[in-house]
Amino acid sequence: MTKPKVVVTGLGAVAPNGNNIDKFWSALVTGVSGIDQIQSYDTDGHTVKIAGEIRNFNYEDYFDRKEIRKLDRFTILALVAAQEAISDARLDSSKLNPDSIGVILGSGVGGVSTLIEQQHVLDAKGPKRVSPYFVPKMIVNIAAGHIAIRFNLKGPNQTVASACASATDAIGIALRLIQAGDAEAIITGGSEASVLPLTIAGFANMRALSTRNDDPKGASRPFDLDRDGFVLSEGSGILVIETEQHALARNAPIIAELAGYGASDDAFHITQPSEGGAGGAIAMQRAITDANLVPDDLNYINAHGTSTPYNDKNESNAIRTVFGNHTDRIKISSTKSMTGHLLGASGAVEAIASVKALEKQVAPPTINLKTPDPDCNLNYIPNKAQNFEINSVMSNSFGFGGHNGVLVFKKYEQ
């Protein structure tokens, strides 16, 4: 059976360096970081005092107060990004078959802030004071459920949790569902809101986070010799994908083709990537093959690029394994240098960056790359965006548990 061509028709984002697509993309191509001192809680006693928080974001600009009480922050971010993506795609379920439009999201921890908040209520005031909204605010699938309810989308609805590969896997599974004929269009991506004292402390005690507290803008420095860990961030990225036939029939704006998806697991270690990035290399090769391409066809890679010693070295090795002689010609960047690490939502905002790179024919830089690590000796587009011909791009996501997810996008050709 011939697989239908699947295209991207809408984008929405709420990110630390931009609360909508235009601001987010502008920040990426001009090298603007969204990382700063944490303002949402008192960091006294914490070794890490920096994060990528969403700023200048007023819930009441989008929801009434009664509704806000029922929504965890990760759901609010997802709903706002979904509204932008659906508007961008000019998708109106009242004029289409809602049974054929689904929602597939990714999130690492879902409503963790609600979980922590209500545990405090239980401890301080007893079980009768726990909110009746606790469970439907906290569960990881609830953001996808809210999107379906708000926009009357009755197709497949699932949530993927594969750590930092969650959103990438969600987009890949959405692609597979469309190719299988289970949906004609899917709202997909990810959302995360876990910049909290508990999560920061947990990652910090693993020594996974940067402690460059006096230089937040320079703290996330993928592939740099002086990197000392990732920066935890929050946000949401949403894409509208659909069959080419469905998009053309409704005269939708087609931005790019979602051409391939590959996944694997390292089966090696709960937090560290496999030696040489072997598992990531398998996922990359599968995505390229799925897109009916060969490695030499790729022009740009949006790397997972976390700014941690193990990930950056192993991802670089994996890229060289897959791309061989083409490695020194392909251009690579890590937009985490500007956004920080959105955990389960990172793959969604990075997929958006990849699609925009195709659309605008410019690749964002890796900022803060001052002293290249000799073990990471590829072309990481240091510090300044580059314009060049971009016909196909790859977006990598690797997560705790050994999860690897990779997407390939192509310039759309009818």
C-alpha angles and dihedrals in degrees: 000000000000112000115233117244110254120209138189114238105164141032134193131175143176107186138160090256098040136016095209138026097267094049093042094051093044090053092049096051093045094047098245117163123214094200118114145139112310111259103172095077142009109275095195108138094018121116090211117057102165135080144147102263127177106248134193090021115141115191091205090063086070109022139030118248095254091055093046091060089061097050132078116219093252090057092048091053091048093050093050093048091045092052090054093047094047091048090047090052092046087230114168113178091194088068095042138050104280091196089068097052119082142179123228116175137172129216133161100210108358116199098007093144090059091048092053093043094052093045086059089050091050092049095046104035108017136248097298091065096055108116118256085221091059099100099039090047096048108041114105096232096055098091090059089048092052092049090052092049095045095049099030095242111165102174127100112325122191142146124219123209112190100137113245091356093058100105094040091051090046091055091046093050089047088054091051093049091052092047089050091053096247092122140010095209135015134192103219143166134084149276135205135174108174106129091129135133093253097049094042090051092048095051091041092054088053086056089236097125132078114250094198089126095156092056108038095162090055098041099093104064111157117199092006118130090231097053113132105181144311129293117236115233142171136220147099138256124192131185130189111219127179143156114286089238092054092047095048092046091059095037092243123176106257113209103173145332121262095217109167149015132189132180139180142152127236094217084202116099137351095241110007124077119242118270112283091004091276095160093047090050090056092052092048093051091047091052092049092049092046089054090053090241137120123227093258089063093066118096104177139022124200096208127213083234101165099176092244121127097238100041098048094048095045095044089051090052091048092052091051090049093053101038100037112174091006092061096091091051099049117088121224137185140173113222087190084084085075105026102034117220116316091188108210092011096048095091091055097054089043092050087053090051088051093050091048090050088056093046096047098031092231129108122215118239134244100242124205091035097141105138111030115219109240088221089058101054104157133110102275097171093246120222100325132065117248131215115215140133109293118185102153134015139189129216118199129202126177126179146189110280089046095278115162124188127175132182130194122203126189135197106266117252120177 
